[in-house]
């Protein structure tokens, strides 16, 4: 996998904490591998929108990576509920369904960005940098054991 | 009479009188060794045939194919809602019906053959039925 400069939180230089939401175990593993290669840490995982809401409350992540098509509660509704409860939540939608209406609906509900699957690590990295803004800083290459 | 003079009337009548709803299903059909080889390629390391990650990888492959196709169809004006994938492990394929158009395509990949079975059904509702649904 490509090497990325580790992204850490500006305030305490700790790894960015992620909540990964996808009904596909494979997709969660894939995204987890990517964010770890960015120096991040997966604080929690969820396979549907309802669990995503409770996991958000429990883990208070810096970023939520949220799929759209899921059982029980879809990602856009879950994102809306999370943001309604915590307007500072950073939710990035990650879905293979990338048509305009879906993207607009997600952004109107307060999502910060949209990444279409298959996810390219370099695209996700840039989106995370953009969404974190001044709250994240790149500190160096990631090693297999953690940040350098 | 020239067809181009008639077509706008047909289109207008169709828009007013009937609503065309599309329903469909897509089956990615493959044998176990091929599914295992595809999963190994997607994961980036070899997996065993009975490893649960084989099913997970094929599910995600289906999600990617269908999601990207629906994105493209939506740009052409067709609206679809996607349901999460389900596994089918029977040797016998899903049966079609008279009102379902189905198409099977074969993709030869380095991991083996993958058959994509696409079926679409047109549900046409008359105006009164449509209004009943809206008002109900």
Contacts between the chains, C-beta under 8 A, distances in Angstrom:
chain1	res1	chain2	res2	distance
A	23	B	84	5.6
A	24	B	56	6.3
A	24	B	59	5.6
A	24	B	60	4.7
A	24	B	63	6.3
A	25	B	52	7.8
A	25	B	53	7.5
A	25	B	56	4.6
A	26	B	42	7.4
A	26	B	43	7.7
A	26	B	53	6.6
A	26	B	56	3.8
A	26	B	57	5.0
A	26	B	59	6.7
A	26	B	60	4.2
A	27	B	60	5.2
A	27	B	63	7.5
A	29	B	53	7.9
A	29	B	56	8.0
A	30	B	60	7.7
A	69	B	63	7.3
A	69	B	67	7.3
A	69	B	82	4.9
A	69	B	83	7.6
A	69	B	84	6.3
A	70	B	84	6.9
A	71	B	84	5.5
A	95	B	67	6.5
A	96	B	63	5.4
A	96	B	64	5.0
A	96	B	66	7.3
A	96	B	67	2.4
A	96	B	68	5.7
A	96	B	71	7.5
A	97	B	67	4.4
A	97	B	70	5.6
A	97	B	71	5.7
A	97	B	82	6.3
A	98	B	67	7.5
A	98	B	68	7.7
A	98	B	71	4.8
A	99	B	70	7.3
A	99	B	71	4.7
A	99	B	74	3.7
A	99	B	75	6.2
A	100	B	74	7.6
A	100	B	75	7.6
A	101	B	74	7.0
A	116	B	68	7.9
A	116	B	71	7.5
A	117	B	63	7.3
A	117	B	64	5.7
A	117	B	67	6.4
A	117	B	68	7.9
A	118	B	64	5.7
